[in-house]
Amino acid sequence: MSAVAERVGTLHALIVDDEPNIAALLHDTLMAEGFDVAVAADGMAALRRARAHTPDLIILDIGLPGLDGLEVCRALRKESRAPIVIVSARGSEVDRIVGLELGADDYLVKPFSPRELVARVRAIMRRSGQAPPERGQSFTAGAITLDAQRREVTVGGRPIRLKPREFDLLLLFVRNEGRVFTRDQLIESIWGFDYDGDPRTVDVHIRRLRRALGERASAPGYLQTVHGVGYKFSARG
């Protein structure tokens, strides 16, 4: 059982994408926004999950194995009023028009930034009369307390100041305790698909975050290096 305690929203999102890295990015992005998230890698699995669990939001790729994403969109729209956001590498005007005419509420062309996805999702849900999850979630992990709405962090009751990327990294780690992230996965989740800088910038931010948390390089802490892979978070330090 995770040592991280949190207040979790009750809205459910279904991600339908057969690319594992993109599905993981979408999963982490929506989890950080307070959704409970399920993932399906093909069209038939998406329909089964949607019928069994009634999602409040559907993020749908078009290029799926088996049943095409457009057919999935058509079928889902007949059965569900949940907002559907198509995410696809197909960016032509015709593709966007077809997707919207089949019932999608928005169409986002890959690559896109996680922040743009979040902004569109929240706007769509407001327009549909369904309030998006509250961002005011708080998390406790060991001596760390994190307030996602105020973007405030304390360690042992002592407030610490984090830069925006450092805060986003810590939030991602806390919400995914024990999961190992590669540098590329962290860049996609925090900096976005279109980041073309040095992947070692992750190491710089991790070092700064460790210093802010009061960790020593010679002792294991919350942020742990998995040699040859990346980093993970442990609430037990």
Helices and strands as residue ranges (DSSP letters): E 4-6, E 12-16, H 20-32, E 36-40, H 43-53, E 57-60, H 69-79, E 84-88, H 93-101, E 106-109, H 114-127, E 138-141, E 144-147, E 152-155, E 158-160, H 164-175, E 181-182, H 183-186, I 187-191, H 201-212, E 223-226, E 230-233
